[in-house]
Amino acid sequence: MVFSSVSFLFYFFPAFLVVYFLVPGGARNLVLFAASLLFYSWGEGAYVVVLLGYLAFNYACGLLIDLLEGGPRKAALAIGLAANLSGLVCFKYVVLVAGLVPAGSLPDHLPAGISFYTFHSISYLVDVYRRSATAERNVLSLAVYLAMFPQLIAGPIIRFKDICGEIRRRDHGWERAYSGSRQLLAGLAQKVLIADNVGPIADAAFNADPASLTAGFAWLGVIAYTFQLYFDFAGYSNMAIGMGRIMGLSYPVNFDLPYCSKSITEFWRRWHISLSTWFRDYLYIPLGGNRVSRSRTFINLLTVFVLCGLWHGAAFSFVVWGLYHGAFLILERTRFGAALESRPPALRHAYALLVVTIGWVFFRAPTLAGAIDYLRSMFCLGGACTPYVPMELLELTPWHALWLLVAAGLSTPLRGLFGAALSLRGAGPEAGATASWSRTAGSAALLVLSAMALAGGTYNAFLYFRF
């Protein structure tokens, strides 16, 4: 079950809210946990046992870490981290490396969301060890933290220490429900109106034979994918944040107009913020961050981004993508970065967008060899620039082109032409919390248009489910 489906939007979620708000406040965590298990088992079946196993282990490990001191305390943390990472490795990497699961069928053989609830578990244990969080004695509270359905499958990644107070006791009110509903509908529109309408352009280009694809259509395909991925994942994040707010839970902002960045360094402060800050706090800083020598800092950056690439998928293309971004982050810490700062903003925007767009080829292409072939087509290298246009591209309508322009206008510096109010930034629940007729009408229009798109379209899961 996915958020952008009729079964979730018009049956599961409304039924959940009715039960959730009818039961006494003390029982709401139980309702949320039960609904989360139903939501997860709906599509994952027996894999719900894996989720429950993570819950039981980390509950016990957190209590043990909290009780111990000195060396035994550090050993308990090491065992906890090793066990959590072993589960992720076994499901996501070892099976693939052994050749037991074809790469193309990987999403059907992985427990959905395992990358996310593994990172939640690790941050919980580390924070208990650092004493920045207290080990949770109430197993239901920890169960809600790890399994609550809005963020279970694809984040955002939430720290237990930041949300434990609201899990134990939270406030509900009209303004929270109203602003949460608006953010939920904005995220739904991002997904089904924008991402799903620019996606066919990317699919047509990437599914064609790259050796005979024209440079123009190769660029069109990766530009379409650039917008598809952003609006797909930002849409999911906004829906999750909105649903959490309706339930009295505050989830962190996950996107802050990343395609308006003027450097790759800035891009990673704006893209998938909860993931980049997780790597910063639990890997980069413990490795020494930038407090060590210049060469060691560069090694730390490359290490973080190689692991960030591997977190997204067990393929060499993701490793190359991580190295690619790490290399530009290192480059921006040299004289190149200082020179870049002195250039006009338009040139810096163009640089960041170009680097990011080229990098997405490694995300979308099925293999590393496929990504290299696609890049050859983009840059007309090695004779890979023949006047071939995929029939799928020729069958696309002006409607797809229109949504591609809308995507550019809402997510890049061009958004100034549309007005900042249309940016669908989803920058926080405080924006637009007060009800007004115009806001309500706008949200209602998004709901109607999205429902029409869902009724007339085909099933299209969120892209980040495969990561």
C-alpha positions in Angstrom: 0.0 0.0 0.0 1.3 3.4 -0.9 0.2 6.9 0.1 -0.7 7.8 -3.5 -3.3 5.1 -3.9 -7.1 5.1 -3.7 -7.1 2.3 -1.1 -4.9 4.4 1.2 -6.3 7.9 0.7 -10.0 7.0 0.7 -10.2 3.9 2.9 -7.2 3.1 5.1 -6.2 6.6 6.3 -9.8 8.0 6.9 -10.7 4.8 8.7 -7.5 5.1 10.8 -8.3 8.7 11.7 -11.8 7.9 12.8 -10.6 5.2 15.2 -7.6 7.2 16.3 -9.6 10.2 17.4 -12.4 8.2 18.9 -10.3 6.3 21.4 -9.0 7.8 24.6 -5.7 9.6 24.3 -3.9 6.8 26.2 -4.9 4.3 23.6 -3.8 6.2 20.5 -0.3 4.8 20.5 -1.8 1.3 20.4 -4.1 2.3 17.5 -1.1 3.8 15.6 1.1 0.8 16.1 -1.6 -1.6 15.1 -2.4 0.4 12.0 1.3 0.6 11.2 1.6 -3.2 11.3 -1.4 -3.5 9.1 -0.1 -1.0 6.6 3.3 -2.7 6.5 2.0 -6.3 6.2 -0.4 -5.2 3.5 2.4 -5.2 1.0 5.2 -6.9 2.8 3.5 -9.9 4.3 5.8 -12.1 6.4 8.5 -9.4 6.4 6.6 -7.8 9.2 8.4 -10.3 11.4 11.7 -8.6 10.4 10.4 -5.3 11.6 9.2 -6.8 14.9 12.6 -8.5 15.3 14.3 -5.1 15.0 11.9 -3.7 17.6 12.5 -6.5 20.1 16.2 -6.5 19.7 16.7 -2.7 19.9 14.3 -2.4 22.9 16.5 -4.9 24.9 19.8 -3.5 23.6 18.8 0.1 24.5 18.0 -1.0 28.1 21.2 -2.9 28.4 23.3 0.1 27.1 21.5 2.4 29.6 22.3 0.1 32.5 26.0 -0.6 31.8 29.1 1.5 32.3 32.6 1.7 30.8 33.8 -1.1 28.6 30.7 -3.3 28.8 28.6 -0.3 27.8 30.7 0.2 24.7 30.6 -3.5 23.9 26.8 -3.5 24.1 26.7 -0.6 21.7 29.1 -2.4 19.3 26.9 -5.5 19.4 23.8 -3.5 18.8 25.3 -1.7 15.8 26.7 -4.9 14.3 23.4 -6.7 14.6 21.4 -3.8 13.0 23.9 -3.5 10.2 24.0 -7.3 9.7 20.3 -7.3 9.1 20.6 -4.6 6.5 23.6 -6.2 4.8 22.0 -9.7 4.7 18.8 -8.5 3.1 20.2 -5.8 0.8 23.7 -6.8 -0.2 24.8 -10.4 0.5 21.9 -12.0 -1.4 22.5 -9.8 -4.4 26.3 -10.4 -4.4 25.7 -14.1 -4.2 23.7 -13.9 -7.4 20.6 -15.4 -5.8 18.4 -12.4 -6.7 18.5 -10.7 -10.1 19.1 -7.0 -9.8 16.0 -6.1 -11.8 13.8 -7.9 -9.2 15.5 -6.5 -6.1 12.6 -4.4 -4.9 10.3 -7.5 -4.7 12.8 -9.3 -2.5 13.7 -6.7 0.1 11.8 -5.8 3.3 10.4 -2.4 2.3 11.9 0.4 4.4 14.7 -1.7 6.0 17.2 1.0 5.2 15.1 3.6 7.1 14.2 1.6 10.2 17.8 0.3 10.4 19.0 4.0 10.6 16.3 4.8 13.1 17.5 1.9 15.3 21.2 2.9 15.0 20.5 6.5 15.9 18.4 5.4 18.9 21.2 3.2 20.3 23.9 5.7 19.7 21.9 8.5 21.4 21.2 6.2 24.4 25.0 5.5 24.6 25.8 9.2 24.3 23.2 9.9 27.0 21.5 12.4 24.7 18.4 10.1 25.0 17.1 7.9 27.7 16.4 4.3 26.9 12.7 3.8 26.5 11.1 1.5 29.1 7.7 1.5 27.5 8.0 -0.9 24.6 4.9 0.5 22.9 6.5 4.0 22.7 9.6 2.5 21.0 7.4 0.4 18.7 5.6 3.6 17.6 8.9 5.3 16.9 10.2 2.5 14.7 7.0 1.5 13.0 4.7 4.5 12.6 3.4 4.2 9.1 3.9 7.8 7.8 7.7 7.5 7.9 8.1 3.7 7.9 8.8 3.1 4.3 10.8 6.1 3.0 11.4 8.4 5.9 12.1 11.2 6.8 14.7 9.8 9.2 13.7 10.9 12.7 15.7 10.9 15.9 14.1 9.3 18.9 15.3 12.1 21.2 13.5 14.7 19.1 10.1 13.0 19.1 10.0 10.9 22.2 8.1 13.6 24.1 5.3 13.7 21.5 5.1 9.9 21.3 4.5 9.8 25.0 2.1 12.8 25.0 1.0 14.9 22.2 -1.3 17.8 21.5 -4.0 17.9 18.8 -5.9 20.8 17.5 -7.7 22.3 14.5 -4.7 24.3 13.3 -2.4 21.3 13.4 -4.9 19.2 11.5 -5.5 21.9 9.0 -1.9 22.7 8.2 -1.1 19.0 8.2 -3.9 18.3 5.7 -2.7 21.1 3.4 0.9 19.7 3.5 -0.5 16.2 2.8 -2.4 17.4 -0.2 0.5 19.4 -1.5 2.7 16.3 -1.3 0.1 14.2 -3.1 -0.1 16.8 -5.9 3.7 16.8 -6.2 3.6 13.0 -6.7 0.6 12.3 -8.9 0.4 15.6 -10.8 4.1 16.4 -11.4 6.3 13.4 -10.8 3.9 10.9 -12.5 3.5 13.1 -15.5 7.2 13.8 -16.2 8.1 10.2 -15.4 7.1 8.9 -18.8 9.6 11.2 -20.5 12.4 9.8 -18.4 11.2 6.2 -18.9 11.1 6.6 -22.7 14.6 7.9 -22.9 16.2 5.5 -20.4 14.4 2.5 -21.8 15.7 3.2 -25.3 18.9 1.9 -26.7 21.4 4.5 -25.5 23.8 3.7 -28.4 21.3 5.1 -30.9 19.7 7.8 -28.8 20.2 11.4 -29.9 21.9 13.8 -27.5 18.9 16.0 -27.3 16.5 13.3 -26.2 19.1 11.9 -23.8 19.3 15.2 -22.1 15.6 15.6 -22.1 15.3 12.2 -20.4 17.7 12.9 -17.6 16.2 16.4 -17.0 12.8 14.8 -16.7 14.2 12.3 -14.3 15.8 15.1 -12.3 12.3 16.6 -11.7 10.6 13.2 -11.3 12.9 12.1 -8.5 12.6 15.4 -6.6 8.8 15.7 -6.8 8.3 12.0 -6.1 10.4 12.0 -3.0 9.6 15.5 -1.8 5.9 14.6 -2.3 6.3 11.5 -0.2 8.1 13.5 2.5 5.4 16.2 2.6 2.7 13.6 2.8 4.4 11.9 5.7 5.1 15.3 7.5 1.4 16.3 7.0 0.0 13.0 8.3 2.4 13.2 11.3 1.2 16.7 12.1 -2.5 15.6 11.9 -1.6 13.0 14.6 0.3 15.5 16.7 3.8 14.4 15.7 6.4 16.8 14.4 8.6 15.3 11.6 11.7 17.2 10.3 11.8 19.1 7.0 13.4 16.8 4.4 13.7 19.1 1.4 14.4 22.8 1.1 14.3 23.6 -2.7 17.6 21.8 -3.4 17.6 22.7 -7.1 18.0 26.3 -6.1 21.4 25.6 -4.7 24.5 27.4 -5.9 27.0 24.6 -5.1 27.0 20.9 -4.4 27.8 21.6 -0.7 24.6 23.7 -0.5 22.7 21.0 -2.4 23.4 18.5 0.4 22.1 20.9 2.9 18.8 21.0 1.1 18.4 17.5 -0.4 17.1 14.6 1.8 18.1 16.7 4.8 17.3 14.0 7.4 19.7 11.5 5.6 22.6 14.0 5.1 22.4 15.2 8.8 22.3 11.5 9.9 25.5 10.8 8.0 27.0 14.0 9.4 26.2 13.3 13.0 26.7 9.5 13.2 29.5 9.0 10.7 31.3 12.1 9.4 31.8 13.8 12.8 32.8 10.5 14.6 35.4 10.0 11.9 36.9 13.4 12.7 34.9 15.6 10.4 36.9 18.6 9.3 38.8 18.8 12.6 41.5 16.6 11.2 44.1 17.2 8.5 43.0 18.4 5.1 43.8 15.0 3.5 41.9 13.1 6.3 38.9 15.4 5.9 38.8 14.6 2.2 39.0 10.9 3.0 36.2 11.3 5.5 34.0 13.0 2.8 34.7 10.2 0.3 33.9 7.5 2.9 30.6 9.1 3.9 29.5 9.5 0.3 30.5 6.0 -0.8 28.5 4.7 2.1 25.7 7.1 1.2 25.7 5.6 -2.3 25.7 2.1 -1.0 22.8 2.9 1.3 20.7 3.7 -1.8 21.5 0.4 -3.5 23.8 -2.6 -3.9 25.2 -1.7 -7.3 28.5 -0.1 -8.5 26.5 2.7 -10.1 25.5 3.9 -6.7 29.1 3.7 -5.5 30.2 5.8 -8.5 27.4 8.3 -7.7 28.6 8.6 -4.2 32.2 9.1 -5.3 31.0 11.6 -7.9 29.3 13.8 -5.3 32.2 13.3 -2.8 34.7 14.5 -5.4 32.7 17.7 -6.0 32.5 18.4 -2.3 36.2 18.0 -2.1 36.7 20.3 -5.1 34.6 23.0 -3.5 36.9 23.0 -0.5 39.8 24.0 -2.7 40.5 27.2 -4.6 37.8 26.2 -7.0 35.2 26.8 -4.3 36.6 30.2 -3.6 36.5 31.0 -7.3 32.9 29.7 -7.5 31.8 32.0 -4.7 33.0 35.1 -6.7 30.9 34.2 -9.8 27.4 35.5 -10.5 24.5 33.6 -8.9 23.1 32.5 -12.2 26.3 30.9 -13.2 26.6 29.1 -9.8 23.0 27.9 -10.1 23.7 26.5 -13.6 26.9 24.8 -12.3 25.0 23.0 -9.4 22.1 22.0 -11.6 24.4 20.6 -14.3 26.5 18.6 -11.8 23.4 17.2 -10.0 21.6 16.3 -13.3 24.5 14.4 -14.7 24.9 12.6 -11.4 21.3 11.3 -11.6 22.2 9.2 -14.7 23.9 6.8 -12.3 20.7 6.7 -10.2 18.3 6.0 -13.1 20.3 3.7 -15.4 19.9 0.0 -14.5 23.6 -0.7 -14.4 26.9 1.1 -14.3 27.6 0.1 -18.0 24.2 1.5 -18.9 24.9 4.7 -17.2 28.2 5.1 -19.1 26.4 4.4 -22.4 23.7 6.9 -21.6 26.4 9.6 -20.8 28.1 8.8 -24.1 24.8 9.6 -25.8 24.4 12.8 -23.9 27.8 14.1 -24.9 27.9 12.5 -28.4 31.0 10.4 -27.6 32.2 7.4 -29.6 29.7 7.8 -32.4 26.7 7.4 -30.0 24.8 10.3 -31.6 22.5 9.0 -34.3 19.2 10.7 -35.3 17.1 8.1 -33.5 14.1 9.1 -31.4 12.3 6.5 -29.3 8.7 5.9 -30.4 7.7 6.3 -26.8 8.9 9.8 -26.8 7.0 10.6 -30.0 3.8 9.3 -28.4 4.1 11.8 -25.5 1.6 14.6 -25.5 1.9 18.4 -24.8 0.4 17.6 -21.4 3.7 15.9 -20.4 5.7 18.9 -21.7 3.5 21.3 -19.8 4.1 19.4 -16.5 7.9 19.4 -17.2 7.7 23.2 -17.5 5.7 23.4 -14.3 8.3 21.2 -12.5 11.1 23.5 -13.6 9.1 26.6 -12.5 8.4 25.2 -9.0 11.8 23.8 -8.1 14.5 25.9 -9.7 15.4 29.6 -9.6 12.8 30.0 -12.4 10.2 29.7 -9.6 10.4 33.5 -9.3 8.4 33.7 -12.5 5.6 31.6 -10.8 5.7 33.3 -7.4 7.2 31.9 -4.2 3.7 31.0 -3.0 3.5 28.3 -5.6 6.8 26.6 -4.8 5.3 23.7 -2.8 8.3 24.0 -0.6 6.8 22.2 2.3 9.3 24.0 4.5 7.4 23.5 7.8 4.0 23.0 9.3 3.9 26.6 10.6 3.6 27.9 7.0 -0.1 28.5 6.2 -1.4 27.1 9.5 -4.2 29.6 9.7 -7.3 28.7 7.7 -8.5 30.9 4.9 -10.9 30.5 2.1 -8.2 30.8 -0.5 -6.0 28.2 1.1 -8.9 25.8 1.6 -10.0 26.2 -2.0 -6.5 25.7 -3.2 -6.1 22.5 -1.2 -9.5 21.3 -2.3 -8.5 21.9 -5.9 -5.4 19.8 -5.4 -7.4 17.0 -3.9 -9.8 17.0 -6.8 -7.1 17.1 -9.5 -5.1 14.4 -7.7 -8.1 12.2 -7.3 -8.9 12.5 -11.0 -5.3 11.6 -11.8 -5.4 8.6 -9.6 -8.7 7.5 -11.1 -7.5 7.8 -14.7 -3.9 6.7 -14.2 -2.0 3.6 -13.5 -0.2 2.4 -10.3 3.1 4.1 -9.9 5.0 3.4 -6.6 7.2 6.0 -5.0 10.7 5.8 -6.5 12.5 5.8 -3.1 10.8 2.6 -2.2 13.6 0.8 -4.2 16.3 2.4 -2.1 
